[in-house]
Amino acid sequence: MATFLYRLGRYSFRRRRLVLMLWIAALAVIGIGSTSVSGSTSDNFSIPGTQSQQATDLLKKQFPQASADAASAQVVFEAPDGQKLTSGANKTEIESLVADLGKADQVAAVADPYTSGAVSKDGTIAYAQVTYKVAQADVTDHAREVLEDIAAKGERAGLDVDMRGSAIAEKAHQSAAEVVGVLIAAVVLVITFGSLVAAGLPLLTALFGVGLAIAGITVASSVIDLSSSTSTLALMLGLAVAIDYALFIVSRYRSELREGRAPEEAAGRALGTAGSAVVFAGTTVVIALVGLSVIGIKMLTDIGLGAAFAVVVAVIIALTLLPALLGFAGTRITSGKYQTRQMRAVERGEREPMGVRWARFVLRNPVKVLGTSVAGLLLLAAPALSLQLGMPDDSTAAPGSTQRVAYDTVSKGFGAGFNGPLSVVVDARGSDDPQAAANDAVTLLESLPDVASVSPATFNEAGDVALISAVPDSSPSSEKTVDLVSDIRDRSAALQDDTGADLLVTGTTALNIDFSDKISSAMAPYLCVVVGLALILLMLVFRSILVPLKAAGGFLLSILATLGVIVAVFQKGWFADVFGVDSTAPIVSILPIFMIGVVFGLAMDYEVFLVTRMREEYVHGAEPNEAIVAGFRHGARVVTAAAIIMIAVFAGFILSDTTIIKSMGLGLAAAVLLDAFVVRMAIVPAAMALLGRRAWTLPGRLDRLLPNVDVEGEKLRHLLDDNPEHTMQLATVPTAKG
C-alpha cells in the first residue's frame, strides 16, 4: 500500500496538469448531469418484519381503495378573527377550493370537511383530506404547484390556508451552516500553517470533492428514490473529512520539505506515509456507514451510502488531486508569512510545542487525568439513561413553515391526536362473521383510554377486510400514544380467539413506533459489530491487544457522553434557547445508530494519526513515555486543528431549521470535541503511561498470524533511506502491484 501510494503521489505531482484536467472534466460532466435531471427525494420508509408494514401490505392487496401507499395532503383552513367557516362567504370559498382540489392533477379524491365532519366545534378551523393516485416519489412538481396555487387562492380570499402531508414538498431553508464551517476552517488552517497557500489547498480540494459528491447524489436521485436527508448529511460529513484528510497530507508534505526533500519526492513520501493513514481512516468510516444498510431500513441505507460515497470521493481526491495541486504550489507552501513568534520559536527548537507540554503534564499525573476525564464523560452521559426514540413529524418542522402551522392549527381546533390517527385493520378472512368481528373491534377501541374517537368500519369489496380510524387524545409522538398502540396490539389476541379475526395497527404513527423499536433492537448488535471491527483493525495497525481495547473503551465513553448531550438539549430542553430548539421531543430514531457509525470512524481517525507515531518511536527504541511525548510533538497540533475544523463544520449545521439536521450537527460536533480533546488528548496518554511497555505487547503466535499493515509506511521509508537507488526505480507510473 505505502509503495503504491508513494508512486501515485509522485505520478500525480509530475503529471499535475493532466490530473487536474481530468478532475475538472469529471466535475463538469457530473455537474451538468445533475442540473439536467429531475432528482426527487422523500421521507417514505418501509419496515419489513413489523406489524405496521404487514398491515400496509395487506391494505395494498385487499383494500386498494384505501390507497395505503399513495401520497396525501391535508389542507387546513382557519377563519379570520371573529369569523367562522360554517356559513356565508367563507363556506362558499372553501367549497370552491375543495372542488378545485378534486380536479387537481394526480388527485384521486378529496374529503369535503363539511360532509366528513372535519370542522372544529367552534366552526373556526376545518381541513380537507386529499388523496393522490400516485406514491409520494411520483408526485410531480406541477401537481405540487397546483396545490400551492389553490392554497394561495384561499389566502387571497382572506382565509389562512396551510398544508401538510407526504405530497407537500418542504421548502429548503437557506442557512449559513456551510459558510460558517468553511470560514472557521479557513481561519484554523491559516493559524495552523501560517501560510495562505497551505491553508487554501485543503479547502479547495474539500469544496471540489463535496461538489462532485453532491452532484453525483443528485444524479442518482433521478433514478433512485433517496431520503431527503441524504445530500445534507453527505455534505456535512464529506466536507469535514475532506478538509481533515488533506490537512494531514499537506502537513506531512511540509515536514518532508523541511527535511530537505525535493518537492516531488516529498509528495511521494507524504502520500506513502500520511496517505496510508488516510486510506485506513477513510476505510473505517466507509465500513461503518455502509454497515447501516444491514439494518434493513431504507432511510438509514440512503443516508449511510450517501455519506460513504462522499467520504470515498474525499479519499480519492486527497490521493490524486491534492498531490497534483502540491505540484503547482511547490515550495511556496512552506512560506510562513502568517506565522506567530511562538510558531517560529517552535520551528527553531527554542520552545516546546503546546502538545509536548500537555503530554508531559499528563505523564506526571496519569491517574488524576484519567480519573477526571472518565468521571466527566460519565457525568455527561447520565441524561442518556432516559433516552426516548421517535420519528420527527410536523410538530418539529421549521417554525413558520406551512407544515408546522398546519399541525398547530389542527391541534388547536381538534386536539393533538388528530395529527396522527391510527389505521386499525381487521383481517376477517378467517372469521365466520366479518361484520361482527369489525363491530367487536370498534367496541374494543372505544373502550380504551386515550381514544378520542373511532370511525365506523369500512369494508373492502370482498367484505372480509375492514379499516377503522381511531384518533388518540394525545399527540403522535407522546408516550400515551405509544402505549395506546401497544395496548391495541396486546388485545388483538383476545379478539382473534373470540372472532377468528386479526387486529393490525398501521398508519404514520404506528410506523414511526415500529421504526423506533426496530432501531432500538438493532443498536446493540450494530454497536458490537462496530466495536469488534475496531478491535480487529487496531490490532492490525498497532500490533497490540491493550491499545485497541483502550481505543474501543474511549470510543464507547465518547458515544455515551454525546448521547447524553443530545438528550439533555433536545429531549429535556436544557440550554434549548442557546441552540435554537423550539420544543422538546423524543430523539430522532436514526440518530444514535448513525452517530455510532460516524463517531467510530472519526475516533479511529484520531487514534491512528496520534498513536501510530508513538508506536513508531517505541519500535525505534524510545522508552514508553518518550514515545508518548514524541507522538504528541508530531501529531497533537495537526489533530487539534483537524478536530477544530470538524467541530466548526458540524456545529454550523446547528443553524439548520430542520430538527434532524440540527440534532446531528450538535451531536457530531459534541462527539468530535469529546473524543479528540478528552479521549485522545487526555485518556489515551494517561492510559498509555499507566500501561507502559505492556501497551505494545502482542502474543507471539498472534503476532505471526496477523499481517503487517504498515499504515505509517515505515517499510517504505527504510527502503528509500537505506537504498537511495530505489527512489528512481519506484518513481514510475503506479501499478496495481505497487
DOPA-11446 format. One record per residue (C-alpha): x, y, z. Coordinates in steps of 0.25 Angstrom, whole numbers, plus 5000, padded with zeros to 4 digits. Example, Ala and Ser with C-alpha at 12.3 -4.5 7.8 and 13.67 -1.06 7.14 Angstrom:
<sites>
504949825031
505549965029
</sites>
This chain:
<sites>
500050005000
501150105004
501950074992
500750094982
500350224989
501750274988
501750244973
500350304972
500850434979
502050454970
501250424958
500150524961
501150624965
501950604952
500650604943
499950704951
499350774938
498750644933
498150604947
497550744949
496950744935
496350604937
495750644951
495150774945
494550694933
493950594943
493350714951
492850774939
492150654933
491450614946
491150754950
490450774936
489750644938
489250684952
488650814946
487950744935
487250634943
486050644951
486450584964
485450554975
485550514990
484550465000
484350425015
483550305012
484150175018
483750035019
484049945031
484049795027
483649705038
482749795046
481249795049
481049935043
481749885030
480949755030
479649835031
480049935020
480449825011
479049755014
478349885010
479049894997
478649754993
477249744999
476849895001
477349964989
476250074991
477050115004
478250154996
479150115007
480450154999
479850274992
480350414995
479350505003
479250645007
478450715018
477950855014
477650935027
476651055027
476551155038
475551275038
475951415040
475851475055
474351485059
473851405047
473451255045
473551155033
472151095035
471351195027
471451315017
472551355008
473651265016
472851135014
472551174999
474051194997
474451065004
473450984996
474051054983
475451014987
475050874990
474450864976
475750914970
476550814979
475750704973
476050744959
477550764962
478650684955
478850544960
477850554971
476950434974
475950484984
475750604993
474950595006
474050715008
474150765022
472650795023
472250655020
473350575026
473250645040
474550715039
474050855044
474450895058
473350905069
473551055069
473451065054
474751135052
475651025047
475450925036
476250825028
476150755015
476850625013
477450604999
477850464994
478650454981
478750344971
480250324972
481250304983
482050424989
483250404980
482350414967
481650534971
482050634960
482550784962
481350824954
480350754964
481050824976
480950954969
479550944966
479250904981
480051034985
479251114975
477951074981
478451104995
478851244990
477551264985
476951234998
477951335005
477451444995
476051414999
476451455014
476651305019
477851255026
478251135018
479351035021
479750895017
480450775022
480550625017
481450545009
481150614996
481650745001
483050774998
483750845010
484350975005
485850985007
486251075017
487551145014
488551165025
489951205027
490351065032
491351025021
491951175020
492151175035
492851045036
493751075024
494151215029
494551155043
495251045036
496051155027
496451225040
496951105047
497751055035
498451195034
498751185049
499251045047
500151065035
500351215036
500251215020
499151245011
499551145001
499651035011
498351075017
497651085003
497950944998
497150865008
495950965006
496050964991
496050804990
494950795000
494050884993
494350814980
494150684985
492850714992
492350784980
492650654972
491950564982
490650654984
490550654968
490750504968
489650484978
488750584971
488950494958
488650374966
487350434972
486750444957
486750284956
486650244971
485750294982
486650354992
486350405006
486250555007
487450565017
488450485008
489050615002
489150695014
489850585022
490750555011
491150705010
491350715026
492250585027
492950605013
493350745016
493950715030
494750585026
495150645013
495850765020
496450675030
497050575021
497650685012
498150755025
498950625029
499550605016
499950755014
500550755028
501450635025
501850695011
502350825018
503050735028
503750655017
504150785010
504750845023
505650715024
506250755010
505450665001
505150704987
503750744985
503350624976
504050534986
503350604998
501950584991
502250434989
502750415003
501550495009
500550405001
501350285005
501250315020
500150405023
499350365011
499350215016
498750265029
497750345021
497350215014
497150135026
496450255033
495450275022
495250125020
494750115035
493750225033
493250165020
493150025026
492350085038
491450165029
491150055019
490949955030
489650035033
489049975021
488949835028
487949885038
486949875026
486350015027
486350095014
486550235020
487750185028
488350115016
488150245007
488850335018
489950235020
490250205006
490150355002
491150395013
492050285010
492150324995
492550465000
493650405008
494150314997
494150434988
494950514999
495950405000
496250394985
496350544983
497350544995
498150434988
498150494974
497750634972
498450684985
499850644981
499550704967
499250834974
500450814982
501250814969
500750954966
500951004980
502450944980
503251004992
502351124993
501551045003
502551055014
502651205014
502151255028
501751395025
500651385035
501451305046
501451355060
502651375068
502351255076
502251165064
503551215059
504151185072
503651045072
504251025058
505551075063
505550985075
505551095084
504151065090
503450935093
502150915086
500850925094
500550785091
501850735097
501650825110
500250765111
500750615109
501850635120
500750695129
499850565127
501050475129
501350545143
499850525147
499350405139
498350355150
497750495153
497650525138
497050385135
496050385146
495550535144
495350505129
494550375131
493750435142
493450565134
492950475122
492150385130
491450515136
491150565123
490550425119
489650425131
488450485123
488550375113
487950285123
486550345120
486750335105
485450325097
485450305082
484350355072
484250405058
484150545054
482750595050
482150735046
482250775061
483750785059
483650855045
484350985043
483551095051
482651175042
482651065031
481351025025
481550885031
481750945045
480651045044
479650935039
480050845050
479850945061
478550995055
477950855055
478450835069
477750955073
476450925066
476250775068
477350725078
478750675076
478250535073
477650575060
479050605055
479350455056
478050365054
478350215056
477950125044
477349995050
477249885040
476249765043
476749645035
475449555036
475749465025
475849355035
474549395042
473149335041
472549475043
473449585038
472349695041
472249645056
473749645057
473849785052
472749835061
473549765073
474849835069
474049975069
473549945083
474949905087
475550025082
474450115088
474750055102
476150085102
476750205110
477350325102
476450295090
475750425085
474850365074
474650235066
474150235052
473150125047
473750005040
473950015025
474049885017
474749855004
473949794992
474049654997
473549695011
474649615019
475649735022
475149855030
475849985032
475550065045
476150205048
476450225063
476850365067
477650375080
477550485091
479050505091
480050555081
480650455071
482050455078
481550455092
481750335101
480250315103
480050295088
481150195088
480550125100
479150125093
479750055080
480349945089
479049935097
478249905084
479349805079
479249735093
477749725092
477749665078
478049525082
476749525090
475949575078
476549465070
476149365080
474749415080
474449445065
475549385057
475949525052
477349585053
477549735058
478649805052
479049955054
479750035044
479850185039
480950285041
480950285056
480950135057
482050125046
482850225054
482750145067
483150015059
484350095053
484850135067
484649995072
485449935061
486550035062
486650015077
486749865075
487849875065
488649975073
489349875082
489749775071
490249885062
491049945073
491649805075
492049795061
492649935061
493449915073
493849775069
494349835055
495149945063
495849835071
496249755059
496649875051
497449945062
498149815066
498649805051
499149945052
499749955065
500149805067
499549815081
498349765089
498349865100
498349985091
497149945083
496349915096
496750055101
496350115088
494950045088
494750085102
494950225099
494050215087
492950165096
493150275106
493050385095
491850325089
491050315103
491450455106
491050505093
489650435094
489550505108
489750635102
488750615091
487750565101
487950685110
487750785099
486650725090
485950635100
486050705113
486150845108
487450885115
488051005108
486950995097
486951145095
488451145093
488351045082
487051095076
486250975080
484751025080
484150895086
484650775093
484350635087
484850495087
486150475080
486150445065
486150295064
487250285054
488250385061
488850295072
489150185062
489650285051
490550345062
491150215066
491550185051
492150325049
492750355062
493450215061
494150255048
494550395053
495050335066
495950235059
496450355050
497050425062
497450295069
498250255056
498850395054
499350415068
499750275073
500450225061
501550325063
501650275077
501850135073
502850175062
503650245073
503550125082
503950025071
505250105069
505650095083
504950205091
504450185105
502950175106
502750315112
503750375102
502950315091
501650375096
502350515096
502850495082
501550455077
500950585083
502150665077
501850625063
500350595064
499650685074
499650815066
499050745054
498050665061
497550785069
497450865056
496650755050
495750745061
495450895062
495150895047
494150775049
493550835060
493350965053
492750895040
491750815049
491450925058
491051015046
489850915044
489250955057
488751075050
487850985041
486350995043
486150845042
486150775055
486950645050
488050735043
488150825055
488250705065
489250635056
490050755055
490150775070
490350625073
491550615063
492150745068
492050695082
492550555079
493850615072
494050715083
493950605094
494750495086
495850585081
496150665093
495650575105
495850435100
497050445090
497750565097
497550525111
497050385113
498050325103
499350375108
498950355123
498550205120
499750185111
500650245122
500050145133
500150025123
501650055120
502249945112
501049855113
500349945103
501149895092
501149745095
500549645085
500649495088
501649435078
500649335072
499649445069
500849535064
501149435054
499749415049
499349565047
499849625034
500749755036
499849865031
500949975032
499950095032
501050195034
501950145023
503150105032
503650005022
503550105010
504450205018
505450095021
505450055007
505750195002
506650245013
507550115013
507550094998
507450234991
507650164977
506150104979
505650254979
505750264964
505250124962
503950144970
503650274964
502950214952
501550204947
500750134959
500249994956
499349904964
500549834969
501149954976
</sites>
